[in-house]
Amino acid sequence: MRITIEIDGKYLSRIQKLTGERKKSPAVSRALAEYLKWQERHQFVARVLAGKTDFSMTNEDLEARDIHETR
């Protein structure tokens, strides 16, 4: 989707440096996607810490899962 927005040049330069993107649109798109992922993780952790999530995996399940994760 195309939109027109005003972004402070200093912020845009920082976004391009942090994302490693040379072009403006991909840099802003990537920064937005990363921000949304961060927000989702943050909200999930807040729900878990508040006891509002039924997370049924045990510590042993989590540790066994980490063995197979490549990241």
mmCIF file of the N, C-alpha and C atoms, coordinates in Angstrom:
data_MODEL
# 
_entry.id   MODEL 
# 
loop_
_atom_site.group_PDB 
_atom_site.id 
_atom_site.type_symbol 
_atom_site.label_atom_id 
_atom_site.label_alt_id 
_atom_site.label_comp_id 
_atom_site.label_asym_id 
_atom_site.label_entity_id 
_atom_site.label_seq_id 
_atom_site.pdbx_PDB_ins_code 
_atom_site.Cartn_x 
_atom_site.Cartn_y 
_atom_site.Cartn_z 
_atom_site.occupancy 
_atom_site.B_iso_or_equiv 
_atom_site.pdbx_formal_charge 
_atom_site.auth_seq_id 
_atom_site.auth_comp_id 
_atom_site.auth_asym_id 
_atom_site.auth_atom_id 
_atom_site.pdbx_PDB_model_num 
ATOM 1   N N  . MET A 1 1  ? 0.841  -1.162  0.000  1.00 0.00 ? 1  MET A N  1 
ATOM 2   C CA . MET A 1 1  ? 0.000  0.000   0.000  1.00 0.00 ? 1  MET A CA 1 
ATOM 3   C C  . MET A 1 1  ? 0.893  1.234   0.000  1.00 0.00 ? 1  MET A C  1 
ATOM 4   N N  . ARG A 1 2  ? 0.556  2.193   -0.777 1.00 0.00 ? 2  ARG A N  1 
ATOM 5   C CA . ARG A 1 2  ? 1.313  3.439   -0.817 1.00 0.00 ? 2  ARG A CA 1 
ATOM 6   C C  . ARG A 1 2  ? 0.619  4.477   0.059  1.00 0.00 ? 2  ARG A C  1 
ATOM 7   N N  . ILE A 1 3  ? 1.437  5.167   0.867  1.00 0.00 ? 3  ILE A N  1 
ATOM 8   C CA . ILE A 1 3  ? 0.933  6.290   1.653  1.00 0.00 ? 3  ILE A CA 1 
ATOM 9   C C  . ILE A 1 3  ? 2.015  7.368   1.665  1.00 0.00 ? 3  ILE A C  1 
ATOM 10  N N  . THR A 1 4  ? 1.620  8.551   2.002  1.00 0.00 ? 4  THR A N  1 
ATOM 11  C CA . THR A 1 4  ? 2.567  9.647   2.136  1.00 0.00 ? 4  THR A CA 1 
ATOM 12  C C  . THR A 1 4  ? 2.611  10.044  3.600  1.00 0.00 ? 4  THR A C  1 
ATOM 13  N N  . ILE A 1 5  ? 3.823  10.025  4.176  1.00 0.00 ? 5  ILE A N  1 
ATOM 14  C CA . ILE A 1 5  ? 3.997  10.428  5.572  1.00 0.00 ? 5  ILE A CA 1 
ATOM 15  C C  . ILE A 1 5  ? 5.235  11.302  5.685  1.00 0.00 ? 5  ILE A C  1 
ATOM 16  N N  . GLU A 1 6  ? 5.276  12.087  6.726  1.00 0.00 ? 6  GLU A N  1 
ATOM 17  C CA . GLU A 1 6  ? 6.460  12.897  6.995  1.00 0.00 ? 6  GLU A CA 1 
ATOM 18  C C  . GLU A 1 6  ? 7.244  12.240  8.122  1.00 0.00 ? 6  GLU A C  1 
ATOM 19  N N  . ILE A 1 7  ? 8.521  12.005  7.872  1.00 0.00 ? 7  ILE A N  1 
ATOM 20  C CA . ILE A 1 7  ? 9.408  11.410  8.869  1.00 0.00 ? 7  ILE A CA 1 
ATOM 21  C C  . ILE A 1 7  ? 10.623 12.310  8.999  1.00 0.00 ? 7  ILE A C  1 
ATOM 22  N N  . ASP A 1 8  ? 10.982 12.626  10.221 1.00 0.00 ? 8  ASP A N  1 
ATOM 23  C CA . ASP A 1 8  ? 12.165 13.432  10.488 1.00 0.00 ? 8  ASP A CA 1 
ATOM 24  C C  . ASP A 1 8  ? 13.375 12.754  9.853  1.00 0.00 ? 8  ASP A C  1 
ATOM 25  N N  . GLY A 1 9  ? 14.182 13.502  9.142  1.00 0.00 ? 9  GLY A N  1 
ATOM 26  C CA . GLY A 1 9  ? 15.351 12.970  8.443  1.00 0.00 ? 9  GLY A CA 1 
ATOM 27  C C  . GLY A 1 9  ? 16.321 12.247  9.352  1.00 0.00 ? 9  GLY A C  1 
ATOM 28  N N  . LYS A 1 10 ? 16.462 12.737  10.585 1.00 0.00 ? 10 LYS A N  1 
ATOM 29  C CA . LYS A 1 10 ? 17.368 12.084  11.539 1.00 0.00 ? 10 LYS A CA 1 
ATOM 30  C C  . LYS A 1 10 ? 16.862 10.682  11.877 1.00 0.00 ? 10 LYS A C  1 
ATOM 31  N N  . TYR A 1 11 ? 15.549 10.556  12.066 1.00 0.00 ? 11 TYR A N  1 
ATOM 32  C CA . TYR A 1 11 ? 14.976 9.246   12.365 1.00 0.00 ? 11 TYR A CA 1 
ATOM 33  C C  . TYR A 1 11 ? 15.125 8.300   11.179 1.00 0.00 ? 11 TYR A C  1 
ATOM 34  N N  . LEU A 1 12 ? 14.883 8.810   9.994  1.00 0.00 ? 12 LEU A N  1 
ATOM 35  C CA . LEU A 1 12 ? 14.979 7.974   8.809  1.00 0.00 ? 12 LEU A CA 1 
ATOM 36  C C  . LEU A 1 12 ? 16.412 7.464   8.611  1.00 0.00 ? 12 LEU A C  1 
ATOM 37  N N  . SER A 1 13 ? 17.387 8.322   8.836  1.00 0.00 ? 13 SER A N  1 
ATOM 38  C CA . SER A 1 13 ? 18.793 7.896   8.737  1.00 0.00 ? 13 SER A CA 1 
ATOM 39  C C  . SER A 1 13 ? 19.107 6.807   9.753  1.00 0.00 ? 13 SER A C  1 
ATOM 40  N N  . ARG A 1 14 ? 18.622 6.991   10.970 1.00 0.00 ? 14 ARG A N  1 
ATOM 41  C CA . ARG A 1 14 ? 18.854 5.986   12.015 1.00 0.00 ? 14 ARG A CA 1 
ATOM 42  C C  . ARG A 1 14 ? 18.180 4.669   11.666 1.00 0.00 ? 14 ARG A C  1 
ATOM 43  N N  . ILE A 1 15 ? 16.962 4.747   11.134 1.00 0.00 ? 15 ILE A N  1 
ATOM 44  C CA . ILE A 1 15 ? 16.235 3.539   10.742 1.00 0.00 ? 15 ILE A CA 1 
ATOM 45  C C  . ILE A 1 15 ? 17.013 2.795   9.659  1.00 0.00 ? 15 ILE A C  1 
ATOM 46  N N  . GLN A 1 16 ? 17.513 3.550   8.681  1.00 0.00 ? 16 GLN A N  1 
ATOM 47  C CA . GLN A 1 16 ? 18.273 2.920   7.598  1.00 0.00 ? 16 GLN A CA 1 
ATOM 48  C C  . GLN A 1 16 ? 19.546 2.256   8.140  1.00 0.00 ? 16 GLN A C  1 
ATOM 49  N N  . LYS A 1 17 ? 20.233 2.906   9.053  1.00 0.00 ? 17 LYS A N  1 
ATOM 50  C CA . LYS A 1 17 ? 21.448 2.330   9.627  1.00 0.00 ? 17 LYS A CA 1 
ATOM 51  C C  . LYS A 1 17 ? 21.135 1.087   10.457 1.00 0.00 ? 17 LYS A C  1 
ATOM 52  N N  . LEU A 1 18 ? 20.101 1.170   11.292 1.00 0.00 ? 18 LEU A N  1 
ATOM 53  C CA . LEU A 1 18 ? 19.762 0.051   12.162 1.00 0.00 ? 18 LEU A CA 1 
ATOM 54  C C  . LEU A 1 18 ? 19.245 -1.159  11.399 1.00 0.00 ? 18 LEU A C  1 
ATOM 55  N N  . THR A 1 19 ? 18.512 -0.923  10.329 1.00 0.00 ? 19 THR A N  1 
ATOM 56  C CA . THR A 1 19 ? 17.968 -2.043  9.556  1.00 0.00 ? 19 THR A CA 1 
ATOM 57  C C  . THR A 1 19 ? 18.946 -2.550  8.506  1.00 0.00 ? 19 THR A C  1 
ATOM 58  N N  . GLY A 1 20 ? 19.928 -1.731  8.154  1.00 0.00 ? 20 GLY A N  1 
ATOM 59  C CA . GLY A 1 20 ? 20.862 -2.105  7.109  1.00 0.00 ? 20 GLY A CA 1 
ATOM 60  C C  . GLY A 1 20 ? 20.305 -1.920  5.708  1.00 0.00 ? 20 GLY A C  1 
ATOM 61  N N  . GLU A 1 21 ? 19.159 -1.277  5.606  1.00 0.00 ? 21 GLU A N  1 
ATOM 62  C CA . GLU A 1 21 ? 18.525 -1.039  4.307  1.00 0.00 ? 21 GLU A CA 1 
ATOM 63  C C  . GLU A 1 21 ? 19.013 0.287   3.740  1.00 0.00 ? 21 GLU A C  1 
ATOM 64  N N  . ARG A 1 22 ? 19.342 0.308   2.468  1.00 0.00 ? 22 ARG A N  1 
ATOM 65  C CA . ARG A 1 22 ? 19.791 1.547   1.834  1.00 0.00 ? 22 ARG A CA 1 
ATOM 66  C C  . ARG A 1 22 ? 18.624 2.419   1.386  1.00 0.00 ? 22 ARG A C  1 
ATOM 67  N N  . LYS A 1 23 ? 17.556 1.768   0.933  1.00 0.00 ? 23 LYS A N  1 
ATOM 68  C CA . LYS A 1 23 ? 16.402 2.517   0.434  1.00 0.00 ? 23 LYS A CA 1 
ATOM 69  C C  . LYS A 1 23 ? 15.437 2.809   1.568  1.00 0.00 ? 23 LYS A C  1 
ATOM 70  N N  . LYS A 1 24 ? 14.738 3.909   1.442  1.00 0.00 ? 24 LYS A N  1 
ATOM 71  C CA . LYS A 1 24 ? 13.885 4.391   2.520  1.00 0.00 ? 24 LYS A CA 1 
ATOM 72  C C  . LYS A 1 24 ? 12.677 3.499   2.782  1.00 0.00 ? 24 LYS A C  1 
ATOM 73  N N  . SER A 1 25 ? 11.938 3.154   1.736  1.00 0.00 ? 25 SER A N  1 
ATOM 74  C CA . SER A 1 25 ? 10.712 2.356   1.934  1.00 0.00 ? 25 SER A CA 1 
ATOM 75  C C  . SER A 1 25 ? 10.985 1.008   2.589  1.00 0.00 ? 25 SER A C  1 
ATOM 76  N N  . PRO A 1 26 ? 11.966 0.237   2.098  1.00 0.00 ? 26 PRO A N  1 
ATOM 77  C CA . PRO A 1 26 ? 12.243 -1.040  2.765  1.00 0.00 ? 26 PRO A CA 1 
ATOM 78  C C  . PRO A 1 26 ? 12.701 -0.856  4.218  1.00 0.00 ? 26 PRO A C  1 
ATOM 79  N N  . ALA A 1 27 ? 13.438 0.216   4.478  1.00 0.00 ? 27 ALA A N  1 
ATOM 80  C CA . ALA A 1 27 ? 13.906 0.472   5.839  1.00 0.00 ? 27 ALA A CA 1 
ATOM 81  C C  . ALA A 1 27 ? 12.734 0.739   6.769  1.00 0.00 ? 27 ALA A C  1 
ATOM 82  N N  . VAL A 1 28 ? 11.805 1.573   6.335  1.00 0.00 ? 28 VAL A N  1 
ATOM 83  C CA . VAL A 1 28 ? 10.642 1.894   7.164  1.00 0.00 ? 28 VAL A CA 1 
ATOM 84  C C  . VAL A 1 28 ? 9.762  0.662   7.328  1.00 0.00 ? 28 VAL A C  1 
ATOM 85  N N  . SER A 1 29 ? 9.572  -0.095  6.259  1.00 0.00 ? 29 SER A N  1 
ATOM 86  C CA . SER A 1 29 ? 8.751  -1.300  6.320  1.00 0.00 ? 29 SER A CA 1 
ATOM 87  C C  . SER A 1 29 ? 9.342  -2.315  7.294  1.00 0.00 ? 29 SER A C  1 
ATOM 88  N N  . ARG A 1 30 ? 10.646 -2.508  7.215  1.00 0.00 ? 30 ARG A N  1 
ATOM 89  C CA . ARG A 1 30 ? 11.314 -3.454  8.113  1.00 0.00 ? 30 ARG A CA 1 
ATOM 90  C C  . ARG A 1 30 ? 11.247 -2.987  9.562  1.00 0.00 ? 30 ARG A C  1 
ATOM 91  N N  . ALA A 1 31 ? 11.470 -1.702  9.789  1.00 0.00 ? 31 ALA A N  1 
ATOM 92  C CA . ALA A 1 31 ? 11.410 -1.156  11.148 1.00 0.00 ? 31 ALA A CA 1 
ATOM 93  C C  . ALA A 1 31 ? 10.008 -1.325  11.731 1.00 0.00 ? 31 ALA A C  1 
ATOM 94  N N  . LEU A 1 32 ? 9.004  -1.100  10.920 1.00 0.00 ? 32 LEU A N  1 
ATOM 95  C CA . LEU A 1 32 ? 7.628  -1.253  11.374 1.00 0.00 ? 32 LEU A CA 1 
ATOM 96  C C  . LEU A 1 32 ? 7.338  -2.710  11.724 1.00 0.00 ? 32 LEU A C  1 
ATOM 97  N N  . ALA A 1 33 ? 7.762  -3.631  10.876 1.00 0.00 ? 33 ALA A N  1 
ATOM 98  C CA . ALA A 1 33 ? 7.550  -5.053  11.146 1.00 0.00 ? 33 ALA A CA 1 
ATOM 99  C C  . ALA A 1 33 ? 8.255  -5.480  12.433 1.00 0.00 ? 33 ALA A C  1 
ATOM 100 N N  . GLU A 1 34 ? 9.489  -5.026  12.624 1.00 0.00 ? 34 GLU A N  1 
ATOM 101 C CA . GLU A 1 34 ? 10.230 -5.366  13.840 1.00 0.00 ? 34 GLU A CA 1 
ATOM 102 C C  . GLU A 1 34 ? 9.563  -4.781  15.078 1.00 0.00 ? 34 GLU A C  1 
ATOM 103 N N  . TYR A 1 35 ? 9.059  -3.571  14.971 1.00 0.00 ? 35 TYR A N  1 
ATOM 104 C CA . TYR A 1 35 ? 8.370  -2.936  16.097 1.00 0.00 ? 35 TYR A CA 1 
ATOM 105 C C  . TYR A 1 35 ? 7.125  -3.737  16.470 1.00 0.00 ? 35 TYR A C  1 
ATOM 106 N N  . LEU A 1 36 ? 6.361  -4.169  15.484 1.00 0.00 ? 36 LEU A N  1 
ATOM 107 C CA . LEU A 1 36 ? 5.152  -4.941  15.753 1.00 0.00 ? 36 LEU A CA 1 
ATOM 108 C C  . LEU A 1 36 ? 5.489  -6.272  16.416 1.00 0.00 ? 36 LEU A C  1 
ATOM 109 N N  . LYS A 1 37 ? 6.544  -6.942  15.972 1.00 0.00 ? 37 LYS A N  1 
ATOM 110 C CA . LYS A 1 37 ? 6.977  -8.188  16.609 1.00 0.00 ? 37 LYS A CA 1 
ATOM 111 C C  . LYS A 1 37 ? 7.367  -7.936  18.061 1.00 0.00 ? 37 LYS A C  1 
ATOM 112 N N  . TRP A 1 38 ? 8.098  -6.845  18.275 1.00 0.00 ? 38 TRP A N  1 
ATOM 113 C CA . TRP A 1 38 ? 8.529  -6.507  19.635 1.00 0.00 ? 38 TRP A CA 1 
ATOM 114 C C  . TRP A 1 38 ? 7.320  -6.258  20.530 1.00 0.00 ? 38 TRP A C  1 
ATOM 115 N N  . GLN A 1 39 ? 6.340  -5.525  20.018 1.00 0.00 ? 39 GLN A N  1 
ATOM 116 C CA . GLN A 1 39 ? 5.129  -5.238  20.796 1.00 0.00 ? 39 GLN A CA 1 
ATOM 117 C C  . GLN A 1 39 ? 4.399  -6.526  21.150 1.00 0.00 ? 39 GLN A C  1 
ATOM 118 N N  . GLU A 1 40 ? 4.269  -7.444  20.198 1.00 0.00 ? 40 GLU A N  1 
ATOM 119 C CA . GLU A 1 40 ? 3.592  -8.709  20.460 1.00 0.00 ? 40 GLU A CA 1 
ATOM 120 C C  . GLU A 1 40 ? 4.317  -9.509  21.537 1.00 0.00 ? 40 GLU A C  1 
ATOM 121 N N  . ARG A 1 41 ? 5.650  -9.566  21.464 1.00 0.00 ? 41 ARG A N  1 
ATOM 122 C CA . ARG A 1 41 ? 6.419  -10.266 22.500 1.00 0.00 ? 41 ARG A CA 1 
ATOM 123 C C  . ARG A 1 41 ? 6.231  -9.597  23.854 1.00 0.00 ? 41 ARG A C  1 
ATOM 124 N N  . HIS A 1 42 ? 6.311  -8.283  23.870 1.00 0.00 ? 42 HIS A N  1 
ATOM 125 C CA . HIS A 1 42 ? 6.159  -7.517  25.107 1.00 0.00 ? 42 HIS A CA 1 
ATOM 126 C C  . HIS A 1 42 ? 4.784  -7.772  25.735 1.00 0.00 ? 42 HIS A C  1 
ATOM 127 N N  . GLN A 1 43 ? 3.740  -7.753  24.932 1.00 0.00 ? 43 GLN A N  1 
ATOM 128 C CA . GLN A 1 43 ? 2.386  -7.985  25.450 1.00 0.00 ? 43 GLN A CA 1 
ATOM 129 C C  . GLN A 1 43 ? 2.225  -9.415  25.953 1.00 0.00 ? 43 GLN A C  1 
ATOM 130 N N  . PHE A 1 44 ? 2.838  -10.386 25.252 1.00 0.00 ? 44 PHE A N  1 
ATOM 131 C CA . PHE A 1 44 ? 2.770  -11.770 25.706 1.00 0.00 ? 44 PHE A CA 1 
ATOM 132 C C  . PHE A 1 44 ? 3.445  -11.928 27.068 1.00 0.00 ? 44 PHE A C  1 
ATOM 133 N N  . VAL A 1 45 ? 4.635  -11.370 27.200 1.00 0.00 ? 45 VAL A N  1 
ATOM 134 C CA . VAL A 1 45 ? 5.356  -11.461 28.479 1.00 0.00 ? 45 VAL A CA 1 
ATOM 135 C C  . VAL A 1 45 ? 4.552  -10.791 29.583 1.00 0.00 ? 45 VAL A C  1 
ATOM 136 N N  . ALA A 1 46 ? 3.942  -9.659  29.299 1.00 0.00 ? 46 ALA A N  1 
ATOM 137 C CA . ALA A 1 46 ? 3.120  -8.973  30.301 1.00 0.00 ? 46 ALA A CA 1 
ATOM 138 C C  . ALA A 1 46 ? 1.946  -9.853  30.729 1.00 0.00 ? 46 ALA A C  1 
ATOM 139 N N  . ARG A 1 47 ? 1.304  -10.539 29.776 1.00 0.00 ? 47 ARG A N  1 
ATOM 140 C CA . ARG A 1 47 ? 0.188  -11.431 30.113 1.00 0.00 ? 47 ARG A CA 1 
ATOM 141 C C  . ARG A 1 47 ? 0.677  -12.598 30.967 1.00 0.00 ? 47 ARG A C  1 
ATOM 142 N N  . VAL A 1 48 ? 1.825  -13.173 30.617 1.00 0.00 ? 48 VAL A N  1 
ATOM 143 C CA . VAL A 1 48 ? 2.361  -14.295 31.384 1.00 0.00 ? 48 VAL A CA 1 
ATOM 144 C C  . VAL A 1 48 ? 2.691  -13.850 32.803 1.00 0.00 ? 48 VAL A C  1 
ATOM 145 N N  . LEU A 1 49 ? 3.368  -12.728 32.939 1.00 0.00 ? 49 LEU A N  1 
ATOM 146 C CA . LEU A 1 49 ? 3.741  -12.239 34.271 1.00 0.00 ? 49 LEU A CA 1 
ATOM 147 C C  . LEU A 1 49 ? 2.528  -11.877 35.117 1.00 0.00 ? 49 LEU A C  1 
ATOM 148 N N  . ALA A 1 50 ? 1.440  -11.479 34.464 1.00 0.00 ? 50 ALA A N  1 
ATOM 149 C CA . ALA A 1 50 ? 0.214  -11.138 35.185 1.00 0.00 ? 50 ALA A CA 1 
ATOM 150 C C  . ALA A 1 50 ? -0.633 -12.371 35.472 1.00 0.00 ? 50 ALA A C  1 
ATOM 151 N N  . GLY A 1 51 ? -0.190 -13.539 34.980 1.00 0.00 ? 51 GLY A N  1 
ATOM 152 C CA . GLY A 1 51 ? -0.941 -14.767 35.208 1.00 0.00 ? 51 GLY A CA 1 
ATOM 153 C C  . GLY A 1 51 ? -2.183 -14.885 34.349 1.00 0.00 ? 51 GLY A C  1 
ATOM 154 N N  . LYS A 1 52 ? -2.224 -14.167 33.251 1.00 0.00 ? 52 LYS A N  1 
ATOM 155 C CA . LYS A 1 52 ? -3.406 -14.166 32.384 1.00 0.00 ? 52 LYS A CA 1 
ATOM 156 C C  . LYS A 1 52 ? -3.256 -15.089 31.183 1.00 0.00 ? 52 LYS A C  1 
ATOM 157 N N  . THR A 1 53 ? -2.226 -15.944 31.198 1.00 0.00 ? 53 THR A N  1 
ATOM 158 C CA . THR A 1 53 ? -1.998 -16.860 30.089 1.00 0.00 ? 53 THR A CA 1 
ATOM 159 C C  . THR A 1 53 ? -1.887 -18.271 30.627 1.00 0.00 ? 53 THR A C  1 
ATOM 160 N N  . ASP A 1 54 ? -2.571 -19.191 29.991 1.00 0.00 ? 54 ASP A N  1 
ATOM 161 C CA . ASP A 1 54 ? -2.477 -20.593 30.378 1.00 0.00 ? 54 ASP A CA 1 
ATOM 162 C C  . ASP A 1 54 ? -1.382 -21.233 29.536 1.00 0.00 ? 54 ASP A C  1 
ATOM 163 N N  . PHE A 1 55 ? -0.187 -21.190 30.040 1.00 0.00 ? 55 PHE A N  1 
ATOM 164 C CA . PHE A 1 55 ? 0.975  -21.741 29.333 1.00 0.00 ? 55 PHE A CA 1 
ATOM 165 C C  . PHE A 1 55 ? 1.266  -23.083 29.962 1.00 0.00 ? 55 PHE A C  1 
ATOM 166 N N  . SER A 1 56 ? 0.931  -24.176 29.266 1.00 0.00 ? 56 SER A N  1 
ATOM 167 C CA . SER A 1 56 ? 0.945  -25.494 29.884 1.00 0.00 ? 56 SER A CA 1 
ATOM 168 C C  . SER A 1 56 ? 2.263  -26.256 29.769 1.00 0.00 ? 56 SER A C  1 
ATOM 169 N N  . MET A 1 57 ? 3.279  -25.696 29.124 1.00 0.00 ? 57 MET A N  1 
ATOM 170 C CA . MET A 1 57 ? 4.548  -26.412 29.016 1.00 0.00 ? 57 MET A CA 1 
ATOM 171 C C  . MET A 1 57 ? 5.304  -26.350 30.338 1.00 0.00 ? 57 MET A C  1 
ATOM 172 N N  . THR A 1 58 ? 5.909  -27.477 30.697 1.00 0.00 ? 58 THR A N  1 
ATOM 173 C CA . THR A 1 58 ? 6.724  -27.507 31.905 1.00 0.00 ? 58 THR A CA 1 
ATOM 174 C C  . THR A 1 58 ? 8.121  -27.007 31.566 1.00 0.00 ? 58 THR A C  1 
ATOM 175 N N  . ASN A 1 59 ? 8.925  -26.785 32.585 1.00 0.00 ? 59 ASN A N  1 
ATOM 176 C CA . ASN A 1 59 ? 10.303 -26.362 32.370 1.00 0.00 ? 59 ASN A CA 1 
ATOM 177 C C  . ASN A 1 59 ? 11.064 -27.420 31.575 1.00 0.00 ? 59 ASN A C  1 
ATOM 178 N N  . GLU A 1 60 ? 10.803 -28.701 31.871 1.00 0.00 ? 60 GLU A N  1 
ATOM 179 C CA . GLU A 1 60 ? 11.463 -29.784 31.145 1.00 0.00 ? 60 GLU A CA 1 
ATOM 180 C C  . GLU A 1 60 ? 11.074 -29.757 29.665 1.00 0.00 ? 60 GLU A C  1 
ATOM 181 N N  . ASP A 1 61 ? 9.791  -29.480 29.378 1.00 0.00 ? 61 ASP A N  1 
ATOM 182 C CA . ASP A 1 61 ? 9.337  -29.374 27.986 1.00 0.00 ? 61 ASP A CA 1 
ATOM 183 C C  . ASP A 1 61 ? 10.063 -28.247 27.266 1.00 0.00 ? 61 ASP A C  1 
ATOM 184 N N  . LEU A 1 62 ? 10.191 -27.107 27.946 1.00 0.00 ? 62 LEU A N  1 
ATOM 185 C CA . LEU A 1 62 ? 10.866 -25.954 27.342 1.00 0.00 ? 62 LEU A CA 1 
ATOM 186 C C  . LEU A 1 62 ? 12.340 -26.249 27.081 1.00 0.00 ? 62 LEU A C  1 
ATOM 187 N N  . GLU A 1 63 ? 13.008 -26.875 28.056 1.00 0.00 ? 63 GLU A N  1 
ATOM 188 C CA . GLU A 1 63 ? 14.416 -27.193 27.876 1.00 0.00 ? 63 GLU A CA 1 
ATOM 189 C C  . GLU A 1 63 ? 14.612 -28.193 26.744 1.00 0.00 ? 63 GLU A C  1 
ATOM 190 N N  . ALA A 1 64 ? 13.738 -29.180 26.625 1.00 0.00 ? 64 ALA A N  1 
ATOM 191 C CA . ALA A 1 64 ? 13.836 -30.164 25.539 1.00 0.00 ? 64 ALA A CA 1 
ATOM 192 C C  . ALA A 1 64 ? 13.608 -29.483 24.195 1.00 0.00 ? 64 ALA A C  1 
ATOM 193 N N  . ARG A 1 65 ? 12.724 -28.533 24.157 1.00 0.00 ? 65 ARG A N  1 
ATOM 194 C CA . ARG A 1 65 ? 12.449 -27.805 22.915 1.00 0.00 ? 65 ARG A CA 1 
ATOM 195 C C  . ARG A 1 65 ? 13.651 -26.986 22.486 1.00 0.00 ? 65 ARG A C  1 
ATOM 196 N N  . ASP A 1 66 ? 14.346 -26.362 23.432 1.00 0.00 ? 66 ASP A N  1 
ATOM 197 C CA . ASP A 1 66 ? 15.504 -25.529 23.122 1.00 0.00 ? 66 ASP A CA 1 
ATOM 198 C C  . ASP A 1 66 ? 16.622 -26.326 22.465 1.00 0.00 ? 66 ASP A C  1 
ATOM 199 N N  . ILE A 1 67 ? 16.719 -27.606 22.757 1.00 0.00 ? 67 ILE A N  1 
ATOM 200 C CA . ILE A 1 67 ? 17.765 -28.438 22.161 1.00 0.00 ? 67 ILE A CA 1 
ATOM 201 C C  . ILE A 1 67 ? 17.591 -28.494 20.653 1.00 0.00 ? 67 ILE A C  1 
ATOM 202 N N  . HIS A 1 68 ? 16.350 -28.489 20.186 1.00 0.00 ? 68 HIS A N  1 
ATOM 203 C CA . HIS A 1 68 ? 16.071 -28.625 18.767 1.00 0.00 ? 68 HIS A CA 1 
ATOM 204 C C  . HIS A 1 68 ? 15.955 -27.305 18.032 1.00 0.00 ? 68 HIS A C  1 
ATOM 205 N N  . GLU A 1 69 ? 15.949 -26.204 18.751 1.00 0.00 ? 69 GLU A N  1 
ATOM 206 C CA . GLU A 1 69 ? 15.866 -24.896 18.121 1.00 0.00 ? 69 GLU A CA 1 
ATOM 207 C C  . GLU A 1 69 ? 17.226 -24.532 17.524 1.00 0.00 ? 69 GLU A C  1 
ATOM 208 N N  . THR A 1 70 ? 17.217 -23.894 16.338 1.00 0.00 ? 70 THR A N  1 
ATOM 209 C CA . THR A 1 70 ? 18.473 -23.527 15.694 1.00 0.00 ? 70 THR A CA 1 
ATOM 210 C C  . THR A 1 70 ? 18.831 -22.070 15.942 1.00 0.00 ? 70 THR A C  1 
ATOM 211 N N  . ARG A 1 71 ? 17.940 -21.299 16.464 1.00 0.00 ? 71 ARG A N  1 
ATOM 212 C CA . ARG A 1 71 ? 18.224 -19.878 16.690 1.00 0.00 ? 71 ARG A CA 1 
ATOM 213 C C  . ARG A 1 71 ? 18.826 -19.643 18.025 1.00 0.00 ? 71 ARG A C  1 
# 
